[in-house]
Amino acid sequence: MMKKTLITLLQVALGMGLIVFFFMTISHSGKLEDFKATVLLAAENWRLLTIGTLLFPLCLLSCTLRWLLLLKVQNFNISFSRALVLYFIGHFFSSFMPGATSGDLIKAVYVARETPDKKTEVVSTVFIDRIVGLLGLIILAILMMCIRLDFFLAHRATRLALIFNLGLLTITALGTFIVFGRNLVEKWSFFSRLEKRTRLGAIITKAYKAFHLCIRNPVVLSKTIALSFLNHVIIVCVICFIGASIGVHLGLIDYLTVFPVINAIAGLPITPGGLGMREGAAIYLLGALNVPAPSALALSLLVYLITLFWAMVGGIIYMIFVLKTGYDANKEIKANNLNS
């Protein structure tokens, strides 16, 4: 427990340290006033800021629909409203409480409580949902890389992004070959021995079979990837409105070119909520589109604040949920032996 707390504190310190570094860099270059002016411009263009803020819940809606499809494959029916509540709660925990009490873990704990007979299979859908979401992001990033290849080859920052994209593509292709090419549980004797000898082996086998059941269904797979793609496009549309509010007038194609890469970097489990990682990637990649560093930093932080705003909404929903059901997250984690 102490080790996890220390790791979380180090992650927070790294994220905050990166933000301080970027502000110091801007200050030393004499552009801190430009950053302040950019923030004031956003306040003046509050209507655009509001539109971007109100669009963000559509991301959570599309993700909820994706998760419902995965749950349906496991023959578990949950209402859309219930799933949406759990997604908002998960968003709250992912944003404010990194580490052991992550959003995925919380969603898994709550959905497991409602399906004691198929706990492993249903919990697996939470993590399958995360994988499919990442797959949608990678597809969008690779698609834009192919369309804007000249742009990615033209600048040092974008060449690094190109290498990052190719790395993601390689890992994805390898994973796809392994998972789609064969059912490992059925064809590898190691899994059958593990299943017979240990409780963990049985859990791993159930989880893998649940995963394989989802991805081998072409209709479900295509629908979930389409919803993932839609989710990431909506996020970029949110960013477009935020960018317009601070005077960053890039085209939709430009935003689609760089922000899938920025979001993928921010998704790396290095800092809480990608804090600092996102801002660094935004400064360097938007710089290739001639966006000044103060504007890029302001844009990234405003987007982050919008996600935190809706995370606070998720926190309010969580408090109401606990009052109505009595299902406290920490108690549920301990009850399911997930606190170690």
HUFEN-V785483 format. One record per helix or strand. SS is the DSSP state (2 for helix, 1 for strand). FROM is the first residue (numbers start at 1). LEN is the number of residues. If there is no record, write none. Layout:
BEGIN
SS	FROM	LEN
SS	FROM	LEN
END
This chain:
BEGIN
2	2	27
2	32	13
2	46	10
2	57	17
2	80	17
2	103	11
2	116	32
2	149	6
2	156	26
2	184	4
2	189	9
2	199	17
2	218	28
2	252	15
2	272	3
2	277	11
2	293	33
2	329	7
END
